[in-house]
Amino acid sequence: MQTVIEKIIEGEETLNQQKIEKAARILREGGLVAFPTETVYGLGADALNPSAAAQIYQAKGRPSDNPLIVHISCMEDLERITLQVPPQARKMAEHFWPGPLTMIFEKSEIVPAETTGGLNTVAVRMPSHPAALALIRAAGGYIAAPSANTSGKPSPTLAEHVALDMEGRIPLILDGGAVGIGIESTIVDFSEKIPMVLRPGYITPEMIKEVIGEIEMDPGLVEENSNIHPKAPGMKYKHYAPRAELILVNGAQEKVQQTINNLTREAVESGKAAGVIGTDESCKGYQYGIVKSIGTRSDEDTIARHMYGILREFDEQNVDIIYSESFSTPRIGQAIMNRMLKAAGHQVIEV
């Protein structure tokens, strides 16, 4: 299969609409299309078509018990695929949709088990990216879409990342340029009495509490206990990982830098290709290996936006081991570290 990349060009509305209609036709006919959202690129299929949804798992190599997120473009479409939408969820939608928030509800019968990983709940999001919204509308209103990468690899934040993983597996990639946020949506489960955060993201627990009050955090996210598994099936799998071994170093900045310098020196002396992930503020202090800045600590959004791209760059440079600073930033540090810890297989050196 040949994979075609169609670029969305700012100001070329008629041409862009033609490209979106081309992608929508593929989706309506049961095929797969990658498309941009404000978080990461998604791999889309008709969410109400069982065989189309099943193709996503095959293309990604994704475990079949890992549910897909259904993307919609208007609140009216939410009613059709859910049994009920609690008042708290409606308040959340008013504040955060369109945007990087996924909410989980009891599903209606029209949503196939292939889309929900066999669960009786459905995860739903309304993205804010204009091309994504236009594609959802043109395709019929319901696009199931996980991130458009091979399962377990860093999520794609550029169309080029999608092409590396999906070339020959899907017919079309809509190229909307670099994404704006760079980490996946926050997931909140409204199928329980007290809403529970199952995946941290750009919409923080503090932001959610301001809107609806009491929430719970999935114990599998916050407790370092191997016997406690996250409620969201997808969170139990290793994700976001580069080919190289990734190890995080946590502690006071001066000691972190000294430790990483010692470790990378040892790696280089033993013949390994080593990588270092620092920030604009710290990179000059690293002496060995390939050093990359993930962004600046004064703007944590830059860290989120560049994280997956940096991991993919190290893949291209065939490094054997990567040492990274930790990034417990004030607002979205939990979401950033959730991804980094999973990419590192929870390998952390405390200094």
N, C-alpha and C positions, 0 to 999 in steps of 0.2 A: 504494500500500500504506500502510495506517495502522500507525504504530509505537506500541505500547502499552508504558507503563512500569509495572512492578509492583514496589512497594517492599517489601524485606525488613524486617520490623519486629521489633526485639528483644523477646523474650518471647512472641511470637505464633506458636508453633511449628506449630500445626495449619494456620493460615492461610498461613504461609510455605511449608509443605510442599505445599499446594495450588498455590501460585504456581510452585514448583519443578517440580512434576509437569506443569503447563501448559507450562512451558518445555521440559521433557524430551520431551513429546509432539511439539512442533514439531521438535526435533532428530531424534527417531526417524523422523519422516515426511520427513526430508530438508531441513528449513528451517534458518534461521540465528537465533541468539539471542545477545545480548550479556550478559555476566555479570561479577560482580566477582571478582577474585583479590586476594591480598595485595600483588601488584606493581602491575599496572594492570588496567583492564577488558579482557576478552578477547571476541573475536567468534567464537562457537563454531558448529561443524557436526559431524556424525557423521564421525569421522576415517576410518572404513572404507567410507564411501559416496563413490565418486569424484565423482558429480555434486554432492553436497552440499559437498564440499571445494572444488570448482571455483567454487561460488557465492561463497565467501569472497573469492577474487581479484577477482571482478566487483564485489562490494559495496565493497571497499576501493580498487579501482583498483590492485591490487598486481601487480608483475611475476610472471609464472608460474614463474620459476626460483627464487623465494624460498620455501624450505620452510616448512611450518606446524609448530608444536609440538603434539604429541599429549599431552593431559592425561589422567592416570589417577588412580585413587583407592586402589589397593592394589598391592603388589609382584607378586601373582599375575598381574595383567593385563599386567605388563611382559613376561613370558615369551612370551606369545602373539604379540606384535608384533615381537620381536627374534629374531635367530639365536642370539646368545649374550650374556650379561651378564658381563663380566670381574669377578674378585674385587675389584679396586680400585673399580669402579663400585658394587658391593654395599656396600662400606665407606662410600662417599660417601652412598648412600641411607640407610644406618643413621644417619648423622650429620645429614643436611640435608633429608631428605624426611619428612613434607611440608614444603615450603619453596621459596624462590626459586632453585632450581637446575634447569637443563635439562641432560640428558645425551644424547649422540648414540651410537647403536649401528647395527650392520648390521641392516637390516629383514627381517622375514619377508615371505612372499608375500602375506599378507592385507592389507598396507598399500598402498594404491594410489599410483601415481605422482603423482596430483593432490595428494596430501597432502604428499609429500616433495619437490616441485619437480623430479621426474624423477630424483632421486638414489637410490642403493641403501642409503642410511642413513635412520634416523628419529630425530627429536629428541623427547624424552619428558620430561615434568615431572609431579610430583605436588604440586599447590598445597596450601597450608595453610588457605585461606579456607573456613570451614564451608559456606557456600552453594555454593561451587564444587565441593567434594567431594560434597555432596548431589546436585547437578545431574549430575555425572559418573556417579554410581551409578544415578540414576534414568533416565539417557539410554542406558545400556547399557555404560558403562565406558570409552569412548574419544571424547574431544572434541578435535578439531583447533581451535586458537584462537590466532591472532596478536592483537595489540592491536586494540581496536575503534575505530579511527580511519581516516579517509581516508589512504591511503598517503602517507608523507612528512610529515604533520602531527604536532604534538605528541601523544604518547600520552595517552589519557583516564584521569584519576584520579578522576573523578566521573561518575555516570550522565548528568548534564547535558552533559558533554563528548561522550559517545557520541551523545546525541540530536542535537547540533549537526551531527555528521558523518553519522549513519546514519538520520536521520528520513526515512521513506518508503522506505528500502532494506531494512529488516528488520522482522519482525512484532513482536518483543518485546525489551525491555531489562529485566533484573533489576537493580534499584537497591539496592545494598548499602551506600550511603553512600561516604564518602571511603576510598580504599585506605590501607593501612598503610605501605607502603614507597615506592612512587611511581616506581621505575625497574624496567625489565624484568629478568628472571632472568639469572643468570650461565649461560653455555653452556660446557660442557666436552665435547670430542670424545673418546670412548672407542673409536672405530673404528680408531685408530692405535696403534702399540706404546707410545708415551709419550703420556699424556693431554695434550690441548692446550686451553687456554682460548681460545675463539673470540669471546666477548663478556663484558666485565667486568660485574659486578653486585654485589649486596649480599653474596653469598658471595665473599670476596676470595681472591686467589691464596695469601696467607699462610694463610688458613683451610684451603684445599684441601691445601696442602703438609703441614700438621700431621696430616692424616688419611691421605694416600696417598704422601707423599714427592715424588719428582721429577715436575714438570710442565713443559710448554712454553707459551709465549705465542705466539699467532698473530703472525708478523712484521708482518702488515698492520695490527695494532693499535698496535704500539710503535715502528715506524720511519716517520719522515716522508719517505717516498719514494713518488712517484706511480707508480713502476713495480711496487711491491709491493702486491698486492691482498689484502684479507682473505679467508681461506678460506671463511668463512660467506657464502653468496651475498647474504644480506640486508644485510650490513655494507658492501657496496660502494655501496649507494644512499644518497642524501641522506635523512635522517630527522629527525623531531622538529621541523621548521622552522616558525617563525611566518611570516606573510605578509611582515612587515617584514624588512629586512636586519638581521642580527644580527652584531655585531662584539665579540669578546672583547678585554679589555685585561689584560695580565699583567705583574706586576712588584711592586715594593715598594708597600705600600698607599697611602702618601702620594702617590707619583708616579702611581699608577693613578687616584686620586681627582682629582688635578689634570688629568690627561689627559682623563678623561671629562668634567669640567666644561668644559674648553676645546672639546672636540668637540661636546658638546650645545649650548653657547652658539652655536657656528658653525651648527649645524643649525637651531636655532630662529630665528636671525637670517636664515637663507636661506629661511625659510617652511616648514620641515619640522616634522612632529610627532615629537618625539624621546622615547625611553624610556630609563630607566636601571634596571639590576638591581644592587642592592647587598645588604647584610645589615643586620640590626638594629643592628649596631655602626657601620655606615658611612653609612647613608642620610641622616642629618642633614647630612652634609658636601656633598651634591649640591645644586646651585643652579638647574639648568635642567631642563626637560622633566618628564615623568611619572616619578616615582621610586617603585620598588617594592622591598620587602625580600623576598628569597627564603627567609630564615630566619636563624639565628644560627650563627656559626662555632664556638660552644661546643657545638653539637649538630648535627653534620653530617647526621643523619637528617632534620632539618627542611628542609635544602637539597634533598635528594633528593625529599622528599615534595611540595614546593611548586613544583619546577622547571617541570614541564609546565603546571601551572595558571597560573603567571605568564606563560608565553609565550602561552597562550590569552587571558589577560586583555588583553594588548597587542593581540592580533588584534581583540578587541571594541572597543578604543579607537582602532583605525585609525591606529596610529603608523606612521611611514615608516621609522624607523631605531632600533635598540636597541643601546645600549652596555652591556656587562656586565662586572663583575669576573670573574676566574677563581676557581675553587674547588678548589684542590689540597689538599683536606682529608686528614687522616692515614689514615683507614681506607678509605672508599669514594670518595675523591677521583678515582681513576682512572675509576671507573664514571660519576661525575657529569660529569667533563670529557669523557669519550668521547661522551656525549649532547650536551653543549653545543657541542663542536667540530663534530659532524656537523650540528647545527642551524644553526651559523654558516657552514657550508661551509668550515671550517678558516680563517676570517678571524680572525687574531690580531694585535694590536698589542703588541709587547714594549716596555716602558718601564723 
